[in-house]
Amino acid sequence: MKQLSLAALALILSAPLMAAPKPKALAKETLQFINDMEANLQIAIRSGDKYDFYNYIEKPTLAMADKWPAPNTNGYVDYVRCLHAVQDFRTYAQDQFKAKGMLPKNTPTTKEYLRNKRECQAALKA
């Protein structure tokens, strides 16, 4: 009986580890997410509604970033720029929303976001 309880506990505790996506798959999902969110951002900017921005941009972006384990986790290190890209997208989206879509491409926020996005794409091609 005690062994059965320990086995059940071990299975329960290992379930999150089994459900974790593989590094490259998570990186691909993240890049696709960012591309989709860029289109959604334009819609949120046009509507100008802070509630819509939070629910359709901010909240899903935070959820995507939360899918990533610690950056130094084995296997995920190669794709850490994808994690940075989704985190930078959040800041970029906030700034774009405040600027009503007129944020210049030469701002540090935009440059950092686009650099990490390009490096994420390069990591997926490697």
C-alpha positions as CSV (number, residue, x, y, z in Angstrom):
1,M,0.0,0.0,0.0
2,K,2.8,2.4,0.9
3,Q,4.6,1.6,-2.4
4,L,1.4,2.4,-4.3
5,S,1.0,5.7,-2.6
6,L,4.6,6.6,-3.3
7,A,4.2,5.6,-7.0
8,A,1.1,7.8,-7.3
9,L,2.8,10.7,-5.6
10,A,5.8,10.3,-8.0
11,L,3.5,10.2,-11.0
12,I,1.7,13.4,-9.8
13,L,4.9,15.3,-9.2
14,S,6.4,14.2,-12.5
15,A,3.3,15.2,-14.6
16,P,4.4,18.8,-15.1
17,L,7.8,17.6,-16.3
18,M,6.2,15.2,-18.9
19,A,3.9,18.0,-20.1
20,A,6.7,20.5,-20.7
21,P,7.1,21.2,-24.4
22,K,10.4,20.4,-26.1
23,P,12.7,23.4,-26.4
24,K,12.5,23.8,-30.2
25,A,8.8,23.2,-30.3
26,L,8.3,25.9,-27.6
27,A,10.5,28.3,-29.6
28,K,8.5,27.7,-32.8
29,E,5.3,28.2,-30.8
30,T,6.6,31.4,-29.3
31,L,7.7,32.8,-32.7
32,Q,4.3,32.0,-34.2
33,F,2.6,33.6,-31.2
34,I,4.6,36.8,-31.6
35,N,3.8,37.0,-35.3
36,D,0.1,36.5,-34.6
37,M,0.2,39.0,-31.7
38,E,1.8,41.7,-34.0
39,A,-1.4,41.6,-36.1
40,N,-3.6,41.6,-33.0
41,L,-1.7,44.6,-31.7
42,Q,-2.7,46.7,-34.7
43,I,-6.4,45.8,-34.0
44,A,-6.0,46.7,-30.3
45,I,-4.3,50.0,-31.3
46,R,-7.2,50.9,-33.6
47,S,-9.8,50.1,-31.0
48,G,-7.8,52.1,-28.4
49,D,-9.5,50.2,-25.6
50,K,-7.2,49.4,-22.6
51,Y,-9.4,46.5,-21.6
52,D,-9.0,44.9,-25.1
53,F,-5.3,45.5,-25.0
54,Y,-5.0,43.8,-21.6
55,N,-7.2,40.8,-22.5
56,Y,-6.0,40.2,-26.1
57,I,-2.4,41.3,-26.0
58,E,-1.0,41.7,-22.5
59,K,-2.6,38.6,-20.8
60,P,-1.8,36.1,-23.6
61,T,1.8,37.4,-23.8
62,L,2.3,36.9,-20.1
63,A,0.9,33.4,-20.4
64,M,3.3,32.6,-23.3
65,A,6.3,33.8,-21.3
66,D,5.2,31.7,-18.3
67,K,5.4,28.6,-20.5
68,W,9.2,28.9,-20.5
69,P,11.3,27.3,-17.8
70,A,14.3,29.0,-16.3
71,P,16.5,30.3,-19.1
72,N,19.5,28.1,-18.1
73,T,17.4,24.9,-18.2
74,N,19.1,22.1,-20.3
75,G,18.0,22.3,-23.9
76,Y,16.3,25.7,-23.6
77,V,19.5,27.7,-23.6
78,D,19.8,27.5,-27.4
79,Y,16.4,29.2,-27.7
80,V,16.7,31.8,-24.9
81,R,16.3,34.6,-27.5
82,C,12.8,33.4,-28.1
83,L,12.0,33.9,-24.5
84,H,13.6,37.3,-24.6
85,A,11.6,38.1,-27.7
86,V,8.3,37.4,-26.1
87,Q,9.2,39.4,-23.0
88,D,10.4,42.3,-25.2
89,F,7.2,42.0,-27.3
90,R,5.2,42.8,-24.1
91,T,7.2,46.1,-23.6
92,Y,7.1,46.9,-27.3
93,A,3.3,46.3,-27.4
94,Q,2.8,48.6,-24.4
95,D,4.9,51.3,-25.9
96,Q,3.2,51.0,-29.3
97,F,-0.3,51.1,-27.7
98,K,0.7,54.3,-25.8
99,A,2.1,55.8,-29.0
100,K,-1.1,54.8,-30.9
101,G,0.9,52.7,-33.3
102,M,3.4,55.5,-34.1
103,L,6.4,54.2,-32.1
104,P,9.5,54.9,-34.2
105,K,11.7,52.0,-35.3
106,N,14.8,53.6,-33.8
107,T,13.6,53.4,-30.2
108,P,15.6,51.1,-27.9
109,T,12.5,49.1,-27.1
110,T,11.8,48.5,-30.8
111,K,15.4,47.7,-31.6
112,E,15.8,45.2,-28.7
113,Y,12.5,43.5,-29.6
114,L,13.3,43.1,-33.3
115,R,16.9,42.0,-32.5
116,N,15.7,39.2,-30.2
117,K,13.0,38.2,-32.7
118,R,15.6,37.9,-35.5
119,E,17.9,35.9,-33.2
120,C,15.1,33.6,-32.3
121,Q,14.4,33.0,-36.0
122,A,18.1,32.3,-36.5
123,A,18.2,29.8,-33.6
124,L,15.3,27.9,-35.2
125,K,17.1,27.7,-38.5
126,A,20.3,26.5,-37.0
